[in-house]
Amino acid sequence: MAGLEEYTPIVGEGVIAELRLLGERLSGKRVLNINSTRVGGGVAEILNRLIPLLREVGVDARWEVIRGTQEFFDLTKRMHNALHGKPDTFTAQDREIYNQATEENLSALDLSSDIVFVHDPQPAGLVRARRDLGNKWIWRCHIDVSAPAPGAWEFIAPTVEKYDLAVFSAPQFSRELPLPEVLIAPSIDPLSDKNRELRESEVEEVLQRIGVRSDKPIVTQVSRFDRFKDPVGVIDAFRLARERVDCQLILVGGGATDDPEGAQVLKEVRDRAADDADIHVVDLPPTSNIEINAIQRASTVVIQKSLKEGFGLTVSEALWKGKPVIAGAVGGIPLQITHKYSGILTHTVEGTAFWIKMLLSAPEFAARLGENGREHVRNNFLLTRHMRDYMLGFLYLDTAGDSVVEL
């Protein structure tokens, strides 16, 4: 795994020096991260890369994953969807399921770190230990909770209000809370297997393995098989575009241990693709990072047609590879794409189809979008910036009440 100095050619010496300075101020500080899955999804990916780098600069960072029954994860998936706006009703029995899982994890986890950094709603209830421990707690919300279904935010709000600090990915994602809030965008790691440079032979080997020929343009969407990612809509848009431009589609993704809907959505996608020889539905294990990297690099156009989205890191991944990206204008995607400058924002199946045809027919314009998108990611959405922001948050909690933090 890459050490901090290896990022210098990408971000510059000043950025690395700042991270080491922050690490000196936080030396020995115990920070425990807690989420609901160790593989699958952007949260796990970020923690997998971030924890070793924090430890390298002197922060005693650790990572634990909560456990739960299928009943608990079914509930938290419903919560996730409802916080995004999907109508649902939460009952006293749901509250009991959530509380029981929380109690079991409270008994199993050592939460005595100086800072407990809890990611998303699934483990949020652990904050009830804060009163006895007297340490600092951060709730990191990776999803857009600005327009939840009635009752969804009320289910989680009394718990969130017990934290010392809340972190959201964008201003428009947040809720008004009786505690300090900060805005920290997610990031990608340019040196991870998913994003590092690959040889052409590596890319071709992956295409051969998944049965895709490189003799005509490839349109790709990489995401979990999730209805909010609209993979069926991607198929419909592709078929409209293919009426005018010969191309093929790859829908590649996988599941996560905290997402019980994935298998059902994958079946729906395969049913819609039917026996279309130009549509490749690829279900990969969540650790297939080189395969994802190769597929994105082989693609002519990358799509992320989300209907609802937290941040949508697959957009930054594709932009970092210099690819023109067509993405739903939802969630954190407009923070990554300026329409017709660093990518394309779309709202409908028909609009997505139009831009597929346009980008496949105008390679110079497509290449310019990719170049602009890569520089935007370099300046805003790389792991080193994310690490700095988190450490500044830790320092803030350590110096609460000070108007200036001296470095």
Secondary structure as the mmCIF struct_conf table of DSSP 4:
data_model
#
loop_
_struct_conf.conf_type_id
_struct_conf.id
_struct_conf.beg_label_comp_id
_struct_conf.beg_label_asym_id
_struct_conf.beg_label_seq_id
_struct_conf.end_label_comp_id
_struct_conf.end_label_asym_id
_struct_conf.end_label_seq_id
HELX_RH_3T_P HELX_RH_3T_P1 LEU A 4 TYR A 7
HELX_RH_AL_P HELX_RH_AL_P1 THR A 8 VAL A 11
HELX_RH_AL_P HELX_RH_AL_P2 GLU A 13 ARG A 25
TURN_TY1_P TURN_TY1_P1 LEU A 26 GLY A 28
STRN STRN1 ARG A 30 ASN A 35
BEND BEND1 SER A 36 SER A 36
BEND BEND2 ARG A 38 GLY A 41
HELX_RH_AL_P HELX_RH_AL_P3 GLY A 42 GLU A 56
TURN_TY1_P TURN_TY1_P2 VAL A 57 GLY A 58
STRN STRN2 ASP A 60 VAL A 65
HELX_RH_AL_P HELX_RH_AL_P4 GLN A 70 LEU A 83
TURN_TY1_P TURN_TY1_P3 HIS A 84 GLY A 85
HELX_RH_AL_P HELX_RH_AL_P5 ALA A 92 ALA A 108
BEND BEND3 SER A 113 ASP A 114
STRN STRN3 ILE A 115 HIS A 119
BEND BEND4 ASP A 120 PRO A 121
TURN_TY1_P TURN_TY1_P4 GLN A 122 PRO A 123
HELX_RH_3T_P HELX_RH_3T_P2 ALA A 124 ALA A 129
HELX_RH_AL_P HELX_RH_AL_P6 ARG A 130 LEU A 133
STRN STRN4 LYS A 136 CYS A 141
BEND BEND5 ILE A 143 ILE A 143
BEND BEND6 SER A 146 ALA A 147
HELX_LH_PP_P HELX_LH_PP_P1 PRO A 148 ALA A 149
TURN_TY1_P TURN_TY1_P5 PRO A 150 GLY A 151
HELX_RH_AL_P HELX_RH_AL_P7 ALA A 152 VAL A 160
TURN_TY1_P TURN_TY1_P6 GLU A 161 LYS A 162
BEND BEND7 TYR A 163 ASP A 164
STRN STRN5 LEU A 165 PHE A 168
BEND BEND8 SER A 169 ALA A 170
HELX_RH_3T_P HELX_RH_3T_P3 PRO A 171 PHE A 173
BEND BEND9 PRO A 178 LEU A 179
STRN STRN6 GLU A 181 LEU A 183
STRN STRN7 ILE A 188 ILE A 188
TURN_TY1_P TURN_TY1_P7 PRO A 190 LEU A 191
BEND BEND10 SER A 192 SER A 192
TURN_TY1_P TURN_TY1_P8 ASP A 193 ASN A 195
BEND BEND11 ARG A 196 ARG A 196
HELX_RH_AL_P HELX_RH_AL_P8 GLU A 200 ILE A 210
TURN_TY1_P TURN_TY1_P9 GLY A 211 GLY A 211
BEND BEND12 SER A 214 LYS A 216
STRN STRN8 ILE A 218 VAL A 222
BEND BEND13 SER A 223 SER A 223
BEND BEND14 PHE A 225 PHE A 225
HELX_RH_3T_P HELX_RH_3T_P4 ARG A 227 LYS A 229
HELX_RH_AL_P HELX_RH_AL_P9 PRO A 231 ARG A 242
TURN_TY1_P TURN_TY1_P10 GLU A 243 ARG A 244
BEND BEND15 VAL A 245 VAL A 245
STRN STRN9 GLN A 248 GLY A 253
TURN_TY1_P TURN_TY1_P11 THR A 257 ASP A 258
TURN_TY1_P TURN_TY1_P12 PRO A 260 GLU A 261
HELX_RH_AL_P HELX_RH_AL_P10 GLY A 262 ALA A 273
TURN_TY1_P TURN_TY1_P13 ALA A 274 ASP A 275
TURN_TY1_P TURN_TY1_P14 ALA A 277 ASP A 278
STRN STRN10 ILE A 279 ASP A 283
TURN_TY1_P TURN_TY1_P15 PRO A 286 THR A 287
HELX_RH_AL_P HELX_RH_AL_P11 ASN A 289 ALA A 298
BEND BEND16 THR A 300 THR A 300
STRN STRN11 VAL A 301 GLN A 304
BEND BEND17 LEU A 307 LYS A 308
BEND BEND18 GLY A 310 GLY A 310
HELX_RH_AL_P HELX_RH_AL_P12 LEU A 313 TRP A 320
TURN_TY1_P TURN_TY1_P16 LYS A 321 GLY A 322
STRN STRN12 VAL A 325 GLY A 328
BEND BEND19 ALA A 329 ALA A 329
TURN_TY1_P TURN_TY1_P17 GLY A 331 GLY A 332
HELX_RH_AL_P HELX_RH_AL_P13 ILE A 333 GLN A 336
STRN STRN13 HIS A 339 HIS A 339
TURN_TY1_P TURN_TY1_P18 LYS A 340 SER A 342
STRN STRN14 GLY A 343 GLY A 343
STRN STRN15 ILE A 344 THR A 346
BEND BEND20 THR A 348 THR A 348
HELX_RH_AL_P HELX_RH_AL_P14 VAL A 349 SER A 361
HELX_RH_AL_P HELX_RH_AL_P15 PRO A 363 ASN A 380
BEND BEND21 PHE A 381 PHE A 381
STRN STRN16 LEU A 382 LEU A 382
HELX_RH_AL_P HELX_RH_AL_P16 LEU A 383 ASP A 398
TURN_TY1_P TURN_TY1_P19 THR A 399 GLY A 401
BEND BEND22 SER A 403 SER A 403
#
